[in-house]
Amino acid sequence: MMHRRPGIQAGAIATAVALAACSGGAPPGPGPASVVAERLSELSGTAEEFSSLAVGREDLLAHTAEGDELQIWDLTEGLEFRDTFGGRYPAVPFEQLDADAIQAEVEALVAECDVNVRVTVNAVTPSAHVTEMRCGEASFLELVATDPKQVHLAGEPLPDGTAVSVEETWEYVLALVARLDPDEVVSRVEIDDEEAYVWMSGNSATNDCVPSFSFARDGSDLGWACFSNPQGPPIPLGTMEAAELAGIQRAVMTEAGIDGTDGLEVTVGTSSATGAPALRVQLGPSSAEAPLR
């Protein structure tokens, strides 16, 4: 049922490795974090859509997108085109970016690290970006292979969704979905003890990429991947309250004879039996589902 994070974050890793391969030497002048907004403004006059950014003490790299091709730029001292490679990744028009807010976020994260640092910003939906800060003695190039010290979604730290009630779990999931899409439309959601998985709808597609996400419920990490199509018809999750979803879940758990949430798997998606949105629970061989409405 579940797809673990190592597979779902393939897009993020591929982007980071390509950026890392183009890292350069020490630039003169101001630190790269202080010129992020300026460089993005300059880049918007040359490239079509923004995909990602990587910032270090002495490096400022970016990816822009044109269809199924990504362009790699070194922005450390200006606009220096480096290379093109194939691959379809989320990307948004530059006019949808708040470059000043991105710079402020990057500068704040860089300031929290006393040694080498690598901050990456990836566009993931029309309204959200993922920011990761890596910090350590490793070089800018080598930091790409280390675990992030902080992860932000849409400019804010990931929330902690552990050790909570059924209703609080749904509050956590709805809050994540709202950051990804203000209309809160998904195609599928899966929740277990350790992670929450969210497959977005076509409403969140950019550059023909429909994103999906895996969130560590302790707020420590997230992975993302690109798909050609949603996992099913759109489900307007934002039309429901956490208490309503929790009530449906409790009723379905009772029907299945499940007492407690340890090891429980919860899915919101399109029912194979009815073709309508449904909430399903499963614990070992016990399972049941009910319509969302």
C-alpha positions as MATLAB code, in Angstrom:
seq = 'MMHRRPGIQAGAIATAVALAACSGGAPPGPGPASVVAERLSELSGTAEEFSSLAVGREDLLAHTAEGDELQIWDLTEGLEFRDTFGGRYPAVPFEQLDADAIQAEVEALVAECDVNVRVTVNAVTPSAHVTEMRCGEASFLELVATDPKQVHLAGEPLPDGTAVSVEETWEYVLALVARLDPDEVVSRVEIDDEEAYVWMSGNSATNDCVPSFSFARDGSDLGWACFSNPQGPPIPLGTMEAAELAGIQRAVMTEAGIDGTDGLEVTVGTSSATGAPALRVQLGPSSAEAPLR';
ca = [
       0.000    0.000    0.000;
       2.628    2.496    1.034;
       5.508    3.822   -1.042;
       8.510    4.581    1.140;
      10.391    7.864    0.946;
      13.537    6.596   -0.871;
      11.490    6.139   -4.034;
       9.271    9.164   -3.772;
      12.070   11.696   -3.447;
      13.891   10.682   -6.629;
      13.083   14.003   -8.282;
      14.532   16.032   -5.444;
      17.751   14.008   -5.358;
      18.267   14.173   -9.127;
      17.840   17.945   -9.089;
      20.255   18.380   -6.187;
      22.944   16.183   -7.753;
      22.823   18.083  -11.039;
      23.139   21.389   -9.216;
      25.978   20.065   -7.092;
      27.934   19.011  -10.148;
      28.150   22.647  -11.260;
      29.413   24.169   -8.006;
      32.155   26.751   -8.449;
      34.813   28.629   -6.527;
      34.783   31.587   -4.183;
      33.235   34.774   -5.617;
      34.186   38.334   -4.787;
      31.644   40.768   -3.408;
      28.575   40.051   -1.238;
      27.617   36.594   -0.052;
      25.374   34.714   -2.496;
      22.393   34.607   -0.116;
      22.232   38.410   -0.172;
      21.729   38.592   -3.949;
      19.132   35.844   -4.447;
      16.269   38.236   -5.287;
      18.464   40.274   -7.632;
      19.671   37.192   -9.507;
      16.166   35.746   -9.821;
      14.992   39.051  -11.285;
      17.835   38.986  -13.809;
      17.169   35.352  -14.661;
      13.477   36.029  -15.286;
      14.437   38.106  -18.321;
      16.252   35.158  -19.885;
      14.517   31.953  -18.803;
      10.898   30.806  -18.917;
      10.203   29.102  -15.583;
      11.947   28.667  -12.231;
      12.530   25.138  -10.972;
      15.165   25.212   -8.210;
      17.936   27.094   -6.447;
      20.988   26.053   -4.400;
      22.813   28.564   -2.187;
      26.049   28.179   -0.236;
      28.724   30.391    1.279;
      30.361   30.834   -2.122;
      27.884   29.333   -4.595;
      24.557   30.329   -6.128;
      23.155   27.889   -8.688;
      19.745   27.561  -10.339;
      17.654   25.365  -12.597;
      15.140   26.793  -15.043;
      12.741   24.748  -17.154;
      11.498   24.669  -20.711;
       9.223   21.665  -21.112;
      11.182   18.467  -20.534;
      14.553   20.206  -20.400;
      16.268   21.868  -17.446;
      18.891   24.577  -17.837;
      21.622   24.909  -15.213;
      22.839   28.406  -14.328;
      25.661   29.693  -12.160;
      24.365   32.922  -10.609;
      27.310   33.497   -8.289;
      28.670   36.517  -10.140;
      25.934   37.113  -12.712;
      24.087   34.940  -15.230;
      26.337   32.170  -16.502;
      24.663   29.374  -18.452;
      26.257   26.019  -17.655;
      24.375   23.111  -19.238;
      21.063   21.523  -20.249;
      19.782   18.077  -19.352;
      16.562   16.176  -19.927;
      13.952   15.608  -17.252;
      10.565   16.980  -16.306;
      10.378   18.695  -12.932;
       7.964   21.113  -11.265;
       8.523   24.683  -12.440;
       6.611   27.938  -12.101;
       6.632   31.230  -14.026;
       8.978   33.754  -12.457;
       6.116   36.199  -11.889;
       4.607   33.715   -9.410;
       7.733   33.852   -7.233;
       8.105   36.135   -4.236;
      11.844   36.585   -4.724;
      12.249   38.862   -1.706;
      10.551   36.331    0.578;
      12.712   33.520   -0.807;
      15.857   35.573   -0.194;
      14.794   36.361    3.377;
      14.135   32.668    4.038;
      17.480   31.633    2.542;
      19.416   34.308    4.459;
      17.806   33.271    7.753;
      18.699   29.610    7.215;
      22.268   30.387    6.141;
      22.703   32.468    9.308;
      21.789   29.445   11.459;
      24.816   27.463   10.257;
      28.327   28.246   11.540;
      30.155   25.982    9.079;
      29.535   25.044    5.449;
      25.932   25.379    4.378;
      23.727   24.409    1.461;
      20.177   25.769    1.145;
      18.034   24.428   -1.688;
      14.704   25.829   -2.864;
      12.513   23.688   -5.133;
       9.253   24.786   -6.740;
       6.735   21.970   -6.162;
       3.259   23.433   -6.823;
       1.989   26.752   -8.217;
       1.802   28.143   -4.676;
       4.461   26.255   -2.701;
       8.178   25.582   -2.602;
      10.281   23.217   -0.497;
      13.377   24.627    1.219;
      16.057   22.438    2.799;
      19.064   23.551    4.839;
      22.106   21.302    5.146;
      24.955   22.256    7.462;
      28.278   20.615    8.252;
      32.007   20.347    7.668;
      31.471   18.781    4.237;
      31.905   20.910    1.131;
      29.013   22.527   -0.732;
      29.246   19.681   -3.242;
      29.307   16.954   -0.580;
      26.517   18.413    1.557;
      23.972   17.348   -1.066;
      24.366   13.756    0.184;
      23.700   14.623    3.853;
      20.405   14.785    5.733;
      18.807   18.230    5.987;
      18.936   20.007    9.333;
      15.764   21.954    8.548;
      12.960   21.520    6.024;
      10.409   24.205    5.160;
       7.234   24.001    3.085;
       5.877   27.244    1.634;
       8.312   29.244    3.757;
       7.441   27.649    7.112;
       8.938   24.719    9.066;
       7.193   21.377    8.712;
       4.697   20.748   11.524;
       5.011   17.863   13.968;
       2.213   15.346   13.456;
       3.290   12.670   15.947;
       1.572   11.485   19.124;
      -1.745   13.129   18.330;
      -5.418   12.139   18.348;
      -7.386   11.128   15.244;
      -8.799   14.631   14.901;
      -5.396   16.265   15.439;
      -3.930   13.984   12.777;
      -6.485   15.271   10.279;
      -5.760   18.857   11.339;
      -2.092   18.122   10.580;
      -2.887   16.639    7.149;
      -5.268   19.444    6.176;
      -2.657   22.038    7.178;
      -0.085   20.391    4.888;
      -2.547   20.183    1.999;
      -3.484   23.857    2.433;
       0.171   24.868    2.058;
       0.450   22.835   -1.141;
      -2.823   24.016   -2.676;
      -4.992   26.796   -1.210;
      -8.042   25.025   -2.681;
      -7.033   21.833   -0.805;
      -7.742   19.473   -3.705;
      -5.971   16.093   -3.719;
      -6.262   12.808   -5.582;
      -5.190   10.550   -2.704;
      -3.962   10.662    0.909;
      -2.392    7.842    2.936;
      -1.454    8.013    6.610;
       0.435    5.575    8.812;
       2.294    5.840   12.114;
       5.426    7.382   10.624;
       4.441    9.202    7.455;
       1.677   11.001    5.609;
       1.516   10.715    1.823;
      -0.282   13.250   -0.339;
      -0.912   12.861   -4.056;
      -2.054   16.148   -5.518;
      -4.627   16.718   -8.263;
      -4.158   18.312  -11.662;
      -4.957   21.562   -9.857;
      -1.379   21.509   -8.514;
       0.380   20.474  -11.714;
       3.213   22.584  -13.116;
       5.228   21.883  -16.257;
       3.057   18.759  -16.850;
       4.192   17.395  -13.489;
       1.584   16.275  -10.955;
       3.441   16.164   -7.622;
       3.193   13.727   -4.754;
       4.734   14.059   -1.309;
       5.795   11.934    1.638;
       5.989   13.730    4.983;
       7.811   12.356    8.014;
       5.249   12.902   10.749;
       7.905   14.145   13.163;
       8.481   17.120   10.831;
      12.066   16.125   10.025;
      11.853   15.497    6.298;
       9.783   15.278    3.160;
      10.206   13.682   -0.237;
       8.516   14.520   -3.506;
       8.105   13.012   -6.957;
       6.634   13.913  -10.333;
       3.852   11.975  -12.093;
       2.219   12.405  -15.490;
      -1.290   11.993  -14.081;
      -3.110   12.250  -10.743;
      -3.814    9.087   -8.743;
      -7.538    9.484   -9.349;
     -10.304   12.075   -9.705;
      -9.953   15.299   -7.695;
     -11.101   15.144   -4.080;
     -11.917   18.563   -2.536;
     -10.555   17.765    0.908;
     -10.800   21.413    1.922;
     -14.597   21.207    1.967;
     -14.376   18.996    5.059;
     -13.324   19.768    8.617;
     -10.855   17.703   10.612;
     -13.599   16.761   13.070;
     -15.770   15.454   10.229;
     -12.963   13.329    8.785;
     -12.110   12.045   12.263;
     -15.745   11.071   12.828;
     -15.809    9.065    9.597;
     -12.532    7.380   10.513;
     -13.738    6.382   13.977;
     -16.968    4.963   12.550;
     -15.079    2.912    9.960;
     -12.645    1.661   12.609;
     -15.591    0.501   14.704;
     -17.092   -1.265   11.686;
     -13.786   -3.054   11.077;
     -13.425   -4.000   14.749;
     -10.254   -1.948   15.097;
      -9.477   -0.470   18.511;
      -6.582    2.005   18.522;
      -4.432    3.560   15.830;
      -1.078    1.785   16.351;
      -0.145    0.239   13.008;
      -3.280    1.616   11.363;
      -3.221    2.606    7.696;
      -5.750    5.234    6.610;
      -6.486    6.089    2.988;
      -8.621    8.751    1.354;
      -9.075    8.061   -2.334;
     -11.472    6.826   -4.969;
     -13.238    3.630   -3.904;
     -12.697    0.697   -6.262;
     -16.179   -0.514   -5.325;
     -18.188    2.674   -5.851;
     -15.941    5.011   -7.842;
     -16.657    7.747   -5.283;
     -14.349    9.375   -2.714;
     -14.047    7.186    0.369;
     -12.088    6.800    3.588;
     -10.605    3.362    4.195;
      -8.846    1.916    7.245;
      -6.769   -1.244    7.465;
      -4.947   -3.007   10.283;
      -3.620   -6.415    9.310;
      -6.500   -8.398    7.780;
      -9.171   -6.051    9.161;
     -10.444   -3.261    6.916;
     -13.514   -1.197    6.110;
     -14.407    1.939    4.179;
     -17.111    4.571    4.026;
     -17.958    7.422    1.655;
     -16.596   10.829    2.584;
     -20.080   12.275    2.525;
];
